[in-house]
Amino acid sequence: MSATKKTAKKATTKTAAKKAPVSKKAAAAKVSDCACKAVGACKSPAGRKLTRVIAKYDAGWGNQLFIRGLGGGLDWNAGVPMQCVGEDEWLWEQAVPKGNVTFKVLINDSVWSDGEDSVVAAGDTIICHPKF
């Protein structure tokens, strides 16, 4: 019986390890040091293009990044919380049928990132490194 339990435990561990999106992390780590870089496109199941913004920034404990903009359901007057997906990685994704999404990243929806607005085309993924 103990051999069976060990086998079952190992299988569970292996299954959990296979679910981790290692390839996305590896791709994100290889992006150049540009302020923002488009890295690809994909489509949502409904045929609408899934647009992603990945912000690489350590916001510090208790802080959260937000995104504001135009297109993709964003608004310049109210931020949308980004999802923390890593120690210094934040994600916003939305199915956008066409056009561009213009955006800026904020800390706690109050401190705007420096520099010009960033733009991502519908269906693309952009990795940005905001500076505050």
N, C-alpha and C positions, 0 to 999 in steps of 0.2 A: 504493500500500500504506500509506503513512503516514497518509493520510486515513482509511482504514478503522480503523487502530489508534487514532487519536484519537477516532473515533466510538465505538468499543467501550469505551474508557476513560471517556468521558463518560457512557455508558449505565450502566456499573457504578457510577459516582459517584452518579448520580441514583437508582438503585435503592437504594443504601445510605441515601441521605437520606430516601427515602419510608418506610423501615422504622422510623425514629425516632418514638416515641410523643409527638409534640409536643403533641397535644391533652391528654394526661394532665398533662404538666408545666404547661401553661397553666391548666388547671383547678385544679391544686394551688396555683399561685401566686396565684389569685384568692380563696382561702379567707380568711375574716376572721381576726383575731388571737385568736379564742377559744382556750381551752386545747385543746379537741377539737371537731371538727365533722364530722358525717356528711355525705357527699357523693354517695352513690348506691348502687346495687345491681346485681349481675349474677349469672348462674348459671353454674356449671361445666358441662362437657359431660354429666356424669352426672346432671344435674338437681339436684345439691346446690348450695347457695348458696355462692359464693366470697366469703369474708369477708376484708377487707384492713385492716391497720393500717399507716399511714404515719407515721413519726416524723420530724419536721423538727428535726434537732439536729446540730451539728458536733461529733462526738465526739473529734476530734483524731487526728493520725496515730498508727497502731498500736492504736487502741482500736476496740471493736465494741459495738454495741447488742444487747441481748438482750430478750426478752419473757417474762414469767411471768404466770400467771393461772389462770383456771378456765373451761373450755369450749373447744371447738375443738382439743382435744388438748393444751392448755396445763396446766402444773402450777405451783403456788406454790413448790415446793421445788427445781426445776431449770429453768433458763432455756433458751430456744430462740434460737439466733442469728438476728438479722434480717439481711436482705440489703441491702448498700449499693448503692443505685441512683442516687445522685447525691452531690454534694459534701457536702450536709447533709440527705440524704434516705435513710431506712431503711425497708425493707418486710418485713412478715410477711403471708402470705396462706395461707388454709386453706379447704378445702371444709367448711362447717358445715351440717348438715341443718336445724337449727332452734334457737331459743333465743338467748341472749346470750352474749357472750364478755366476761368481766371481766379486766382486765389492768393491768400496770404495766411500764414500760420501765426497764431497768438498763444501766449502763455496765459492760462486761466481766463481766457476770453477777454483780456484787458491789455496785455502788453503785446504790441504789434512787432512782428519781425522786421528787421531793417531791409532796405533795398527795394527794388522794383517788384511788382506783382509777378507771380509765376503763372504759366499757362500750360495746360495739358490737354491734348486732343481726346475726344471721346474714344474710349476703348484702349487708351494707352495707360501705362504706369509710369509715374515720375517719382524719382527719389530726390528729395531736396535736403539741404543742410542749412536750416534757418539760423540766422545770427540775430541776437537780441542786444 
